[in-house]
Amino acid sequence: MKTKWMYFQLVILFLLLASCSSLTLVKSEYGDLPSKLVEGAVQITMTVTKQTASSLEVEIVNSGELEIVSGEYYHIEKFQDDDWYVVPFQDDTVFTDIGYLLESEGVKELSIPLDQLAIDLDEGLYRVSKEFWYDGQGYIIAAPFEIVH
């Protein structure tokens, strides 16, 4: 009986370890994205200004004539095999569902903690993608960055 119980525990442990190590990246629905959007009076630029092992600092500039709206949500995506893939967040990661106004000629600094991601970022090309809105129309742009060890 003890042997069966130990065998059962080992199988459960193996399944848990296998499920934790088998995170697969999901292909991004966006494809190529600009880091600067100029569409009529809407002009947005997003740039990674500082990068550490634990966080990214992102600058968002609204150089257009209109106020734009954005929330807290973003994606980190990795470029591999000639496509972009979404890096998953940890299961307990949450974002407040709120809209922020960015006035014309306004600048917003965004700090992105990398410890909320479900995997460590290895070497490669990545981007932060984020959605902005004006007058009911959504615009998605991305700021690229590279991890080099």
N, C-alpha and C positions, 0 to 999 in steps of 0.2 A: 504494500500500500504506500509506504514511504517513497519507493522508487517511482511509482506512478505520479505521486504528487510533485516530486522533484522534476520529473519529465514534463509535466504540465506547466510548472513554473518556468522552466527553460524555454518551452515553446512560446509562452506568452511574452517573455522577455525578448526573445528573438523577433517576434512580430512587432513589438513596440519599437525596437531598435531599427528594424527594417523600414517601418513606416516613417520614422523620424529622418532617416538618411535618404529617403527617396523623393524629396521634393523636386518636382519638375517645374520648369518655367513654362508659363503659358505665353503663346505668341501674342504680341501686342496687336490691338485692332487698328492702330493708327498708322503704321508704316513710317515713312519719312515725315519728320516734323521740322518746321523752321524754329530757330531761336529768336527770330524777329518776325513780327507780323505787321504788315502795312496793308490795310484794306480800307480805303477811303479815310474817314476821320479816326478809325481805330488803328493805333500804332503802339504795339507792346513789344518790349524786349526783355528776355530773361537770361541771366548769366550766372554761372557758378563763380563766385568771387573768392571763396576760401574753401579749402578742403583739408580736413584732418582725418585721422583714422576713425574718429567717432562721429563726425558730423560734416555737413555741408552748409555753407552760407550762400544763399541765392539772392540776387538783386533783381527786382522786377521794376521796370520803368515804363510808365505810361506817357509817351511823348505825343500822344494824340490830343485832339481837341475835346474829347468826351470822357466822362467818368466811366470806368469799367468796374465790374464786380467779379470777385473771386472768393472761393472758400478756402478752407484749410487743407482739403484733400489734394494729394499729388500721387504720382507713381514714380518709382525708380525702375528703369528698364535697362537691360543689357543687350548689347549688339553681339550676336554670335551666329555663325552659319548664314551670313548675309541677311539676317532678319533681327528685329527687335523683340525681346521677350520681357514680360513683366516679372520683376523680382517680388516674391510674395512678402507680406508683412507677417509678423508673429500673430498668432491667433487672438491675443488680447489687445491688439492695437486698435484704437478708436480715434475718430476725428469728430470734432464738434461741427454740426451741420449749421453753419453760419455764413453769411455773406459779408465781405469787406469791400467798401468802396475805395477805389484808387482814383483820385482826382486827376484831371488833366495836368500834365507835367509832374505828376506825383511819383515817388519812389517808395517801394516797400522792401524791407529786408526780411528774409525768411530763413529760419534756422531749421535744418532737417537732421534729426538724430538718426544715425545709421543703426543703432542698436534695436530699433523697432522692426528691422528686417528679419525674415525667418532664416536667412543664410548670410554668411560672411561674404563680402564682395572680394572676389579674386581679381587678378590682373585682367584688364580689358577696358573696352569703351562702354560707357554708361550714359544715361541722360535722366534728368528730372523732367517729367511731363506734368503739365498743369492746365486746367481749363479756366477760361475767362469768359464773361458774358457782357454783352451790350444789347439792349433793346430786344431781349429774348433770343438772340443769336449767340451760340457758343463758339469759342475759338480755342484751339489747343496748340500750345507751343511747348518747346522742350529746350533745356539747357544741357549741352553735353559736358561730360567730364571723364577723365581717364584715371584708372587705378594702376599704378606702377609700383612694384615691390622691389 
